[in-house]
Amino acid sequence: MSNTNKTTNPATVDNEFVNPEQWSVSEDSYTIRYKLLYSVNPYFEEYELWEYGIRCELYNQNLELLNDSVVRNISKDKSYVNSILDLLIKHKVFPVHLIDVISDKLIEDTCYAS
């Protein structure tokens, strides 16, 4: 049985900020968590936003991390990155496929943008 949850839990990962929102998809034997990352320019006091990224983590039923993947600097448009997150959650994308799925989405959107 599948279960999808959205939680808020602010954290810092790899010197990038994790948005307080994270999503998880659970099955009997695994849980996949998706986290919205954002990078900022550390050289300005205002911490200018650079771009949003996505982290995907795969856990076993004991919530031990098995695998993870990160795609950084997808876009400055949070709603666009959230639409990619929706796609990942809908299709229960595993970390091993994260880069391919996001790349395909970016190529598709670029090719059909005109």
N, C-alpha and C positions, 0 to 999 in steps of 0.2 A: 504494500500500500504506500502511495506517495503522499508526502506532506511538505508543504512550502510555508516557510515562516520568514517574517521580516522583524529584525531586532535593531536596537540602537546600543552601540557599545564603542565609544571613541577609543582609538589606539593609534600608535605610530608603528609603521612597518618599514624596514629598510630606509630609514630617514625620509619617508614620505608619510603624509598624513592619511589616515583612513577616515573617511566620512563616517559619522556616527551610524549610518545605515548599513546594515549587512543583511543579506538574504541567504536562506538555506533551503535545500531540497533534500528530503530524507526518504530513504527506502529502508527495507528491513536490514540490509547488511552494510549500508554506507550513508554518509551525509556529505553533501557538497555545499560549501559556503562560498558566496560571492561577495566581495567587498569593493566598494567604490574608493579608489585612491585619488588623491590630488597632490600635485607638486606645486611648490611655491618658489619664488625667487628669494633666496636667503640674503641677498645683498641690499635689500631695501627694507626699511622699518615697517612698511605697510604689508610686506610679504605678498607681493603681487602674484596672483594665481597664474601658473603656467598652463597646465593641462590636467585633465582627468585621466585616470587609468583604471584597470580592473585587476583584482587578485582573485584567483579561484583556488580553493583548498578542498582536498578529498580526505575524509576521515572514515575510519572503520566504525563498527558498531560500538566500540569502546571509546570513541572520540579521540583516537590516536591519529595524528597527521600521517597520511600515507604519501601524499604527493601534492605539490602546489605549482602554480604558474602565475606569472604576472605579465600584463601588457600595459606599458606605460605610455603616456602622452598620446592618447587617442584623439582627444578634442578638448577645446575650451568650453564647448557647449554641453552643460550638464544634462540637459534633456535628451540630447543625442546619445550620450553615453548611457543614460538610463534606458533608452530604447534598445541598446545593445544588451544591457543587463536583462531586460525582459525576454529577449530572444534566447539568451543563455539559459535562463531559468526555465522557460517553456520547453526547451529541448534537452534539459538536464545535461549540459555540456560538461565533460570531465576536464580536469586541468591539462591533460595531454593533448586535447583538441582546441584549447582556448585560443592559441595564436592563429590557427588555421581558420576558425570560425570568424574571429574578429577581422582578419585579413580579407576573407571573402566578402564580409559585409561592407568593409571600407571600399573595396574594389567595385562591388556592385553599386553602391551609392554614388561613387565617383563617375562611373561609366554612364549611369542613367540620370545624372544630375542635370544634364543639358537638354 
